[in-house]
């Protein structure tokens, strides 16, 4: 996906019903495809376009029942209450933060202590994303695609 690809992606569009009087911005968007919370083995928090890559790959692997993917739409102020509510829905699930950016450039260093605080330091999130890097991009499409697939494989492995 290119950075502007979300502009044309049908899944990324909001309906008019989301913008009528009485509605408000959703700081966190839960996974509505999971039906039985006790079957969920992994709870993935993410933000941005990596969400769409993960959902597409999860569907192709037929593991929707075992992996919940939650979008954090507002990083600051951090939605402590909503993160805790989502984690409480899946008490047996491993918690993962997924991001496309290198570890030292994305939201991980910001959200990791906040997720820990939201969960009263009883559960901790692990990281799934690119290794730390001095450059924001690899500069090589083939290497970028390999790294992207590695992120997806890491997140969707059970």
Backbone bond lengths (Angstrom), bond angles and torsions (degrees), N, CA, C in turn:
res aa  C-N    CA-C-N  psi(-1)  N-CA   C-N-CA  omega(-1)  CA-C   N-CA-C  phi
1 X - - - 1.436 - - 1.523 110.12 -
2 X 1.285 116.34 140.71 1.461 120.57 174.67 1.520 108.79 -90.65
3 X 1.333 118.66 161.07 1.464 119.93 -176.72 1.526 114.31 -55.51
4 X 1.308 117.22 -35.84 1.465 119.56 -178.70 1.527 112.58 -90.32
5 X 1.315 116.87 3.83 1.462 120.27 -176.96 1.522 112.24 -63.77
6 X 1.324 117.80 -26.99 1.465 120.26 179.82 1.526 111.83 -66.25
7 X 1.329 116.96 -21.64 1.465 119.55 178.89 1.527 111.37 -64.00
8 X 1.330 115.86 -29.44 1.468 120.31 -178.47 1.525 113.63 -107.78
9 X 1.290 117.62 0.12 1.456 121.77 -177.53 1.528 110.36 -79.89
10 X 1.326 118.70 117.40 1.472 120.27 -177.57 1.529 113.56 -58.05
11 X 1.333 117.89 -34.86 1.461 120.75 -178.57 1.530 112.27 -67.47
12 X 1.334 117.10 -20.40 1.465 120.99 -176.60 1.530 112.28 -91.04
13 X 1.301 117.20 -0.21 1.464 120.64 -179.05 1.518 111.18 -86.72
14 X 1.313 114.16 144.35 1.467 120.06 174.30 1.518 108.68 -94.94
15 X 1.312 115.43 147.80 1.465 118.46 175.94 1.526 108.65 -84.33
16 X 1.306 116.67 162.42 1.455 120.41 177.93 1.530 111.29 -63.94
17 X 1.331 116.76 -26.48 1.462 120.28 178.16 1.531 111.87 -62.50
18 X 1.346 116.50 -24.66 1.459 120.55 178.80 1.527 112.66 -77.31
19 X 1.345 116.11 -7.46 1.463 119.97 -174.70 1.526 113.05 -124.67
20 X 1.290 117.03 21.61 1.457 120.62 179.79 1.523 110.39 -87.89
21 X 1.322 117.24 165.54 1.464 118.90 176.32 1.533 110.55 -56.26
22 X 1.310 114.88 140.77 1.463 120.10 -178.57 1.513 113.30 93.75
23 X 1.333 117.90 -5.44 1.464 120.54 176.64 1.520 108.99 -101.77
24 X 1.309 116.21 163.75 1.462 120.03 178.84 1.522 109.49 -147.21
25 X 1.309 114.77 170.35 1.461 121.49 178.05 1.526 109.47 -62.07
26 X 1.321 115.89 136.91 1.462 121.16 179.07 1.520 108.83 -99.31
27 X 1.323 116.05 112.32 1.464 121.24 -176.99 1.517 112.42 -68.42
28 X 1.293 116.17 -27.32 1.459 122.98 -179.95 1.521 107.01 -145.07
29 X 1.326 116.44 135.29 1.464 120.50 179.95 1.525 108.20 -113.71
30 X 1.342 116.68 110.34 1.469 119.99 -177.42 1.526 112.18 -71.04
31 X 1.305 115.39 164.22 1.463 122.13 175.86 1.522 108.24 -79.32
32 X 1.318 116.82 118.08 1.466 120.98 -178.71 1.525 112.21 -95.86
33 X 1.326 117.72 -2.25 1.469 119.49 -178.66 1.517 112.98 -87.03
34 X 1.322 117.24 -19.53 1.468 121.15 -179.29 1.526 109.06 -76.39
35 X 1.319 115.88 127.28 1.463 119.80 -176.98 1.527 112.82 -100.76
36 X 1.310 117.68 -38.53 1.471 120.97 -177.96 1.523 108.85 -119.25
37 X 1.323 116.47 109.30 1.462 119.93 -175.51 1.526 113.29 -64.10
38 X 1.330 117.65 -26.78 1.468 119.52 -179.50 1.528 112.63 -70.69
39 X 1.335 117.78 -16.49 1.468 121.50 178.39 1.525 112.75 -85.21
40 X 1.321 117.10 -13.85 1.465 120.77 -175.75 1.522 110.07 -75.04
41 X 1.344 114.89 123.57 1.453 121.64 -179.36 1.519 111.79 -102.45
42 X 1.346 116.49 -18.36 1.452 120.01 -178.37 1.525 109.30 -143.78
43 X 1.325 115.40 132.04 1.461 123.05 176.53 1.520 107.15 -112.50
44 X 1.332 116.13 117.51 1.458 121.93 -175.46 1.525 109.23 -109.42
45 X 1.324 115.85 122.91 1.457 121.61 171.78 1.520 107.23 -101.78
46 X 1.321 116.50 138.82 1.459 120.38 177.77 1.524 108.97 -156.68
47 X 1.297 115.24 173.32 1.448 121.71 175.72 1.522 108.06 -145.17
48 X 1.321 116.63 149.94 1.458 119.80 177.16 1.511 114.31 86.62
49 X 1.336 114.20 -161.22 1.454 118.94 -171.43 1.525 114.35 -75.53
50 X 1.317 118.19 -13.07 1.467 119.46 176.21 1.532 109.87 -60.62
51 X 1.318 116.85 -27.71 1.463 121.15 177.79 1.528 110.68 -54.60
52 X 1.311 117.19 -48.00 1.465 121.11 -176.42 1.525 111.69 -67.62
53 X 1.321 117.21 -35.44 1.472 120.47 175.40 1.528 110.64 -64.80
54 X 1.325 116.18 -42.48 1.470 120.28 -178.78 1.523 111.86 -67.44
55 X 1.314 117.24 -43.00 1.468 120.76 -179.28 1.529 110.42 -65.18
56 X 1.322 116.52 -41.08 1.470 120.49 178.61 1.531 110.91 -63.21
57 X 1.326 116.42 -45.88 1.465 120.14 179.53 1.524 111.30 -67.35
58 X 1.320 117.23 -39.08 1.470 121.29 178.72 1.524 110.36 -61.36
59 X 1.312 116.30 -41.44 1.465 120.30 179.28 1.526 110.98 -65.78
60 X 1.318 117.05 -41.92 1.473 119.74 -178.89 1.525 111.86 -67.60
61 X 1.344 116.93 -26.34 1.464 121.15 178.33 1.530 112.70 -91.14
62 X 1.327 116.69 -2.40 1.469 123.27 179.49 1.528 112.32 56.26
63 X 1.326 116.02 44.48 1.470 118.76 179.03 1.530 111.54 -119.81
64 X 1.333 116.61 29.84 1.467 121.44 179.93 1.525 112.24 -60.60
65 X 1.322 117.39 -31.50 1.463 120.90 -177.12 1.522 112.71 -74.92
66 X 1.338 117.30 -17.52 1.462 120.36 -173.22 1.528 114.43 -110.72
67 X 1.331 117.00 -11.99 1.464 120.29 -178.21 1.522 109.21 -131.99
68 X 1.318 116.29 119.75 1.464 122.04 176.81 1.525 108.04 -98.73
69 X 1.335 116.20 130.79 1.465 121.57 179.00 1.517 108.20 -114.97
70 X 1.319 115.86 119.77 1.463 122.58 -174.22 1.527 109.00 -117.26
71 X 1.326 115.66 133.71 1.469 120.76 179.28 1.525 110.65 -95.12
72 X 1.305 115.51 124.05 1.459 121.00 172.15 1.520 105.74 -93.71
73 X 1.320 116.50 107.87 1.454 121.65 -175.14 1.517 112.57 -89.34
74 X 1.308 117.71 -19.72 1.466 121.78 179.44 1.514 108.56 -129.20
75 X 1.314 116.16 115.41 1.458 119.78 -179.67 1.524 112.32 -87.96
76 X 1.332 116.60 -31.87 1.454 119.44 -178.30 1.526 110.19 -139.72
77 X 1.307 119.30 125.28 1.451 124.98 -4.05 1.532 110.62 -67.14
78 X 1.308 114.64 143.97 1.460 121.30 -174.45 1.531 110.83 -67.07
79 X 1.336 117.17 136.40 1.471 120.70 -179.31 1.534 112.64 -82.43
80 X 1.326 115.86 68.62 1.466 121.67 -177.58 1.530 111.61 -52.30
81 X 1.332 116.46 -46.93 1.464 121.37 -176.08 1.521 111.96 -62.69
82 X 1.318 117.16 -41.65 1.464 120.27 -178.01 1.525 112.12 -73.35
83 X 1.312 117.19 -36.39 1.470 120.93 176.38 1.522 109.47 -63.58
84 X 1.315 116.72 -43.70 1.470 120.81 178.49 1.525 110.54 -62.29
85 X 1.332 117.39 -44.06 1.473 120.88 179.07 1.525 111.50 -60.08
86 X 1.325 116.73 -42.29 1.464 120.00 179.36 1.526 110.96 -66.33
87 X 1.311 116.93 -43.78 1.470 120.27 179.42 1.524 111.15 -64.58
88 X 1.324 116.89 -36.14 1.470 120.86 178.81 1.525 112.19 -66.88
89 X 1.331 117.36 -26.66 1.471 120.61 177.36 1.523 111.66 -66.19
90 X 1.339 115.82 -29.89 1.467 121.96 -175.08 1.527 109.38 -124.08
91 X 1.323 118.06 72.17 1.477 120.80 -173.01 1.529 114.20 -66.10
92 X 1.321 118.13 -23.51 1.467 120.46 -177.79 1.528 112.23 -97.52
93 X 1.315 118.29 0.97 1.464 121.61 -174.94 1.526 111.84 -85.87
94 X 1.334 115.00 143.78 1.459 120.65 169.84 1.522 107.29 -74.38
95 X 1.318 117.32 143.57 1.451 121.31 -177.64 1.524 109.33 -106.60
96 X 1.340 115.06 131.91 1.460 121.72 -176.77 1.522 109.14 -131.00
97 X 1.322 116.30 140.16 1.461 121.76 168.42 1.518 106.45 -104.59
98 X 1.333 117.59 123.54 1.458 122.19 -179.58 1.524 109.73 -112.57
99 X 1.321 115.23 136.52 1.458 120.15 176.37 1.513 109.60 -151.07
100 X 1.336 115.52 152.68 1.467 121.64 177.95 1.516 112.47 -80.59
101 X 1.305 116.44 -32.77 1.453 121.37 -174.02 1.524 110.85 -68.82
102 X 1.340 116.61 158.48 1.464 118.45 173.23 1.525 110.22 -59.04
103 X 1.302 116.10 154.35 1.468 122.06 -174.04 1.530 112.47 -55.20
104 X 1.321 117.39 -35.45 1.461 120.74 -177.52 1.533 113.20 -87.09
105 X 1.340 118.16 3.12 1.467 119.79 -177.07 1.522 114.18 -122.46
106 X 1.280 118.83 -20.85 1.458 121.23 -177.69 1.512 111.73 -88.35
107 X 1.301 115.50 -161.76 1.461 122.36 -175.22 1.528 113.49 -81.44
108 X 1.333 118.97 -8.51 1.459 122.20 -172.94 1.528 113.14 -51.20
109 X 1.312 118.40 -49.97 1.459 119.79 -176.09 1.524 111.81 -66.76
110 X 1.309 117.29 -20.78 1.462 121.85 176.41 1.534 111.06 -84.28
111 X 1.333 116.85 -45.79 1.464 119.66 -173.45 1.523 113.84 -82.02
112 X 1.319 118.24 -26.62 1.464 120.43 -175.08 1.529 112.58 -57.42
113 X 1.330 119.81 -51.65 1.469 117.14 178.70 1.531 112.74 -68.84
114 X 1.320 117.34 -26.68 1.457 120.43 -179.89 1.528 111.82 -74.55
115 X 1.323 116.60 -37.29 1.467 119.39 174.56 1.521 109.24 -64.35
116 X 1.319 116.42 -43.21 1.463 121.13 178.43 1.528 110.96 -59.23
117 X 1.321 116.58 -43.36 1.466 120.84 178.56 1.526 111.00 -66.41
118 X 1.325 116.77 -41.96 1.467 120.72 179.97 1.524 111.01 -60.10
119 X 1.315 116.71 -31.81 1.465 121.55 -177.39 1.525 111.67 -99.20
120 X 1.327 116.77 19.23 1.469 123.26 177.26 1.522 112.61 54.89
121 X 1.307 116.50 28.19 1.467 123.44 179.84 1.534 112.93 57.87
122 X 1.323 116.20 23.97 1.464 121.16 175.91 1.523 111.52 -90.38
123 X 1.317 115.56 -27.39 1.463 122.27 177.69 1.518 107.41 -133.95
124 X 1.313 116.09 152.53 1.459 120.33 -176.93 1.520 110.33 -131.10
125 X 1.311 115.55 150.75 1.457 121.57 177.87 1.523 109.78 -92.58
126 X 1.324 115.70 146.24 1.457 121.12 172.32 1.524 107.84 -105.99
127 X 1.301 116.04 165.24 1.464 122.69 -175.14 1.521 111.19 -102.78
128 X 1.330 115.90 136.50 1.468 121.51 172.05 1.525 107.06 -132.50
129 X 1.302 116.17 111.16 1.462 120.70 -178.70 1.509 109.96 177.96
130 X 1.315 114.83 -168.66 1.459 120.22 -179.82 1.535 110.75 -72.93
131 X 1.325 114.83 153.77 1.464 120.64 176.47 1.530 109.58 -67.03
132 X 1.339 117.30 160.45 1.465 119.08 175.97 1.531 110.61 -57.15
133 X 1.320 115.66 144.06 1.452 120.28 -176.45 1.517 110.09 -151.65
134 X 1.328 115.90 150.78 1.462 120.51 175.89 1.526 110.86 -79.21
135 X 1.321 116.79 -21.30 1.460 121.48 -178.71 1.527 109.75 -106.29
136 X 1.317 116.31 146.85 1.464 120.29 179.54 1.516 112.19 -74.94
137 X 1.324 117.44 -24.04 1.462 121.29 -179.68 1.529 109.39 -138.96
138 X 1.328 115.23 158.00 1.462 119.41 -178.07 1.520 112.30 -73.15
139 X 1.323 117.56 -29.80 1.453 121.10 -176.80 1.525 112.41 82.84
140 X 1.313 116.76 3.42 1.458 121.90 -178.10 1.529 106.97 -135.74
141 X 1.326 117.05 117.37 1.463 120.38 -175.32 1.522 112.19 -61.21
142 X 1.326 117.59 -41.06 1.463 120.77 -178.88 1.534 110.49 -63.01
143 X 1.317 116.86 -43.97 1.462 120.69 178.40 1.525 110.38 -66.51
144 X 1.325 116.99 -39.41 1.468 120.84 177.39 1.527 110.92 -59.81
145 X 1.318 116.74 -45.37 1.466 120.74 -179.72 1.530 111.03 -65.23
146 X 1.329 116.90 -37.21 1.469 119.99 177.06 1.530 110.41 -64.53
147 X 1.325 117.12 -43.22 1.459 120.79 178.68 1.524 111.28 -65.14
148 X 1.321 116.44 -40.04 1.460 120.85 179.22 1.530 110.22 -62.73
149 X 1.316 116.78 -43.30 1.463 120.92 178.41 1.523 111.10 -65.83
150 X 1.324 116.80 -35.18 1.470 120.88 177.26 1.531 110.84 -63.25
151 X 1.330 116.38 -40.60 1.471 120.49 177.44 1.520 109.53 -61.69
152 X 1.317 116.63 -48.55 1.473 121.16 -178.58 1.518 110.34 -62.11
153 X 1.322 117.44 -43.96 1.465 120.62 179.26 1.527 111.49 -62.51
154 X 1.315 116.87 -40.70 1.463 121.05 179.29 1.510 110.48 -63.62
155 X 1.316 116.76 -46.49 1.469 121.29 -177.76 1.520 111.12 -65.74
156 X 1.310 117.47 -42.62 1.467 120.78 -172.26 1.526 114.18 -90.21
157 X 1.320 117.47 0.96 1.477 118.67 176.79 1.526 108.41 -77.35
158 X 1.311 115.40 139.83 1.475 119.88 -179.68 1.512 112.09 -108.94
